[in-house]
Amino acid sequence: MSVTPQVDHESLVGFFDKTGMLPVLPDDARQFPRFYFRSCAEATIHPLGGGEPSHCFVLTRDLSRTGVSLLHAKQLFPGQRLELVLNGQSTRTVEVVRCRRLKDGWYVAGCRFAKG
């Protein structure tokens, strides 16, 4: 049985309001700063081990020079590749580095831009 995360329209409006650079935490070892990038992106998700890719939409949370953070209704796995259409025009290939479930049923995935 598949459970679709509930969307609270009030918090969704606040989600898209954030702009600018994310605060840097004292123990943050990131090489490049992250910036809020709240948008909807078209995604082609390639399953691990081959098979037919699936097409869907994901929400972007933030991005840096090396990667992007996504919200998705389904779990993604490290090593999984996605093709994202950002801002309706630019296609970028990313690889999932980490993914964790949020308490509201969504998953947040940290992805690295693929080289080449």
ABEGO torsion letter per residue (X at the ends): XBBBBBBBAAAAAAAAABBEBBBBBAABABABBBBBBBBBBBBBBBBBGEEBBBBBBBBBABBBAABBBBBBABBBBBGBBBBBBBGGABBBBBBBABBBBBAAGBBBBBBBBBBX
